[in-house]
Amino acid sequence: MSTQVDSHYRSLLASRYTWMMGGLERCLTAARELLDGAGVMGTSGAVLDLGCGPGYHAKTLAQSGARVIAVDNSEDFLRELGELCAGLDVVPVLAELSRSSSFAAYGPFSTILCLGDTLTHLGSLEEVETVLRDSCRLLAPEGALVIEFREQVRALQGPDAVLTLRAERDRIMQCVLHFEPERVWITDVVHEWTGDRWQVFKSTYPKLRLNAAWIVSRAAAAGLKVRSDQNRAGRRVLLLTRG
């Protein structure tokens, strides 16, 4: 993850992430639907959750009997995950996703998850390739890698590049997008009512612009093949297995 992404999550997004995504119950429901759709619920063996965030997918899989190794570079997210997954077989690991030496010893893994916008938060295309190669190496025979990412194919311009993520009486969150050929720069703007005035928080960070064709070609080079390819809620979901 780039230093700008890390700073953005630390200063603005991590503490508001679950709220932004619609609240905990909505996040857990979406996690179960995605994992059900990918066919990995009830998986046996260890699961590696790369970019685990607050732990929605880790909790869902652990409740179905899996042991989950949950990796993120955000201490805030791992604290939230620890509370959410208390009493379950979930092992939090503070590490960068492209440094597999921090979590490889827990493998091999029957399933590896790389969900949300985890891949787009990496610092370069080379880091994405590293994660794909490492995932193939860490998978058990017949193991599956589930990747989810948002394809930013069309560059939004003008008013279309200003999005409202969630709005309530005392908190409004919007983002402004600026597109470049390989990245989209995102400026999050949060207005919060303190009881007598509005406070405004702003921060900018980049995401990689990834497309499925490139991911599939790099996955194939790493030794992975596509078992399924879905579009869910505006995101691409690929299920890959060792070739």
FENLINTA-V344059 format. One line per field, one symbol per residue. phi: phi as a letter, one per 30 degrees, with the letter a starting at -180 (. if undefined). psi: psi as a letter, one per 20 degrees, with the letter a starting at -180 (. if undefined). burial: b if it has 24 or more other C-alpha atoms within 12 Angstrom, else e. A space follows every 50 residues. Layout:
phi->???
psi->???
burial->???
//
This chain:
phi->.ddddedddddbdedcdddedjjdddddddddddddddicdidcidcccd idhdjddddddddcjdcccccaccddddddeeddceicdbcdbdadddcd ddbdddddcdbbcbcicedddddaddddddddddddddddeidbcccbac dcdcddbheddcccdabbecabbbbccbcbecbbcccdbccbdcjbaccc bbabacbdccbdddedddddddjcbdcabbcbhibdbcccbdd
psi->pqhggggghghghgijggghjjrghhghghgggghghikjqjqraqponp lhbijghggghhhjiqppoopqjohgghggghghjpirmpoppoqqhjmi hiihiiarphpppnrbkghiirirhhhghgggghgghiqrpjrpppppqp pmgpoqqchijopogqprgjppprqppoprhiqpppoppppppihirpqp pqqqqqqqoqqhggggghgghijqqphqoqpoljqpopoqrp.
burial->bbeebbebbeebbbebbbebbeeeeebbeebbebbeebebbebebbbbbb bbbbbbbbbbbbbbebbbbbbbbbbbbbbbbbebbeebbbbbbbbbbbbb eebbebbbbbbbbbbbbbbbbbbebebbbbbbbbbbbbbbeebbbbbbbb bbeeeeeeeeeeeebbeeeebbbbbbbbbeeebbbbbbbbbeeeeeeeee eebbbbbbbbbbeebbebbeebbbbbbeeeeeeebbbbbbbbe
//
